[in-house]
Amino acid sequence: MINFRPSETRTSTTSSSVTAEKAFSFISKGWREVKDSTEADLQLMKDRATSFKNLASSFDREFENFLTSASRSTFPVAAIANSSSPTPAEIDFVKNLQPKLSEFRRAYSSPDFSKKVLEKWSPRAKIRIDLSAIKNAIVSEVEEIDERERYRRRSRTRVGDFSWEWKGEGIGDAEEGQLSRNWEPIRALKTRLRELEQKSSSSEIIESLKNSELVEKVKSTLKAICKEPEYSKEVQPLDFQELLACLVRQSGPFLDHLGLKKDISDKIVESLCSKKKNHLLLRSFPTGESSILEGDNINDELDIRIASVLQSTGHHYEGGPWDDVSKRDGKRHVAIVTTASLPWMTGTAVNPLFRAAFLAKSQKQSVTLLVPWLTQTDQELVYPNNITFTSPEEQEVYIRNWLKERVGFNADFKISFYPGKFQKERRSIIPAGDTSRFISSKDADIAILEEPEHLNWYHHGKRWTDKFNHVVGVVHTNYLEYIKREKNGALQSFFVKHINNWVTRAYCDKVLRLSAATQDLPKSVVCNVHGVNPKFLEIGERMSAEKFSKGAYFLGKMVWAKGYRELIDLLSKQKNDLNGFKIDVYGNGEDANEVQIAAKKLELNVNFMKGRDHADDSLHSYKIFVNPSVSDVLCTATAEALAMGKFVICADHPSNEFFRSFPNCLTYKTPEEFVNKIREAMCSEPHPLTPEQRYNLSWEAATQRFMEFSDLDRILNNNNLEMEGGVRKSKSVPNLTSVVDGGLAFAHYCLTGNEFLRRCTGAVPGTRDYSMQHCKDLRLLAPHVENPIYGW
């Protein structure tokens, strides 16, 4: 049995418990949670002591020990004097208990009793003292300097007041060792209290605690939690009075010319800012730093106020029209802006990428490719095979790896991203916000706008020709042909035609049309400035020594406008003449089901397969590529088929004008001619490409044609024409044409700034500015910070 030996008298026990409670209360002052926990533990210990005392008094042996232990009391005499002698009533009560002693003996003499008591009343199971909380409480007590007197009074509590003692009787060594380990926290606490008693004064305790590592860690943690970060308060934008004061001050020379002297304008500025003087920078700097503004110079105060607002927005100067050319390391800068990006396998994603690579290959100019960044939801709609990216850096790695596999060299150019929004109805990406701002002013030299009409339909920002020295537009798509096939197509195409003329004239210096199939735009010339992937030329060189084992095929996005309507009509009309002719069709798209149902209904000999890369091994052995489309501007798949040494059967259309010079290109005007060309190709073998023909299909030749027809050769090779004395020349006096173009650009800017007009013309809602998700993905400032005028 385990014997708990308390103090000999009830008064002494109560006094010891109160003293212990005061000691714990001193330790845990200032920490309400720790104090409550400690008091609860002490109360529990007192209850257990009382329970064990009542249990012991039930045995006559324990009762006799209790009566004889008073003479051996170790407490002070004053404590014993407070106890009184037993009264006759108490003696009669004890005598009445004696007949019941035998019952208590039988009930509690069981050998398992002590073990049950230990399991039920084990201190380890209930008493939990958090020593770290007690240490922190000591630190907190020390930091309260105004409580030193109370601390000094409480520090006189003696460890001797704690007279808890546990003895193991009738239990094994293993159980006794476990019991001692259960009370290890109490022993550590008593050791700590003895150390406190040995201190000569409270000042020594405070000094030792301040120098301890624990205190330093606690202080550093509290400072980190409670410290208010610098400039945590949001800097408010300039109000109307401050803006007006700044305008008056900047207009000083003009006002002086009108007869308004400088001292008068200074007084106006001072009167405008006098009401704000006491609050001018309190919104921009934390408390305690505004004393630097207590001078009388209101102009300095206004300058600091403006500087603080600019700093809060993250604005930094990027150079202007007179920036130093030496910043470019003697190179001109070319920025290529396009409307799509890989992994979307479309012409405006692939061809600008190759253009950037081959322009950078010459190392005569630095190149930046600016592509749209889509949010996660739009990526799921646009990119194939469930490919998505969590960051622009991840997509850039994908683009560079794809390019390197096809060109065979590391292209040294920069890839940047601008916010874009996918429009489901038009299956195209619309820029969000001012795209021109994503090319810094110091790099704003030459701009190449891939699909300039598309980029500028809803462009609401700086005029491209104002920011760049030379702007070239490259027209990829015959939008009028697509729109005519829609509902009310004639009316829509009429408006789109004039809008295209408007934006290309206002924002471009030169426009290149890939073929005459496109709309005749202002400042435009017709020239094919696209090449084919070098991989297709390698396939063609390899296949020239082999024979083609398969017949005809067609490859393209499976939508009616991509030539599928023309293909179904030709095969159905000439079904009898093409008896035995079979064609494989590869493609995916929105109209796939309709196309397949139409071919099945007409019982055409067409085998539909899923779309794949044109360079796939399964397509190498086909001999004939059929492309009846008349909606393309310049079909990339046609050029790739010619590069692989195949026959190409296509319509006699302006979009195919470039390919007519190749002997393997067979064109037709009527369905009857289509049948004849099919038979001719089936009965003969393609001609091997000559070195000249191979070069004309390459990107090296396309880049050379681009440099010539866009006037970049003249601009890049004649720096003196655009640069003089190391600084960029200002524009000469504008002529009537440039004035009209500037007026068109201004009118377009005003109209695209109205959200209602944007929606009426088909813009995606909310694309005048980029979204907050774009801010997060591209790490941009919020639109209202970039364009504070909208927040006035």
Disulfide bonds with the S-S distance in Angstrom:
none
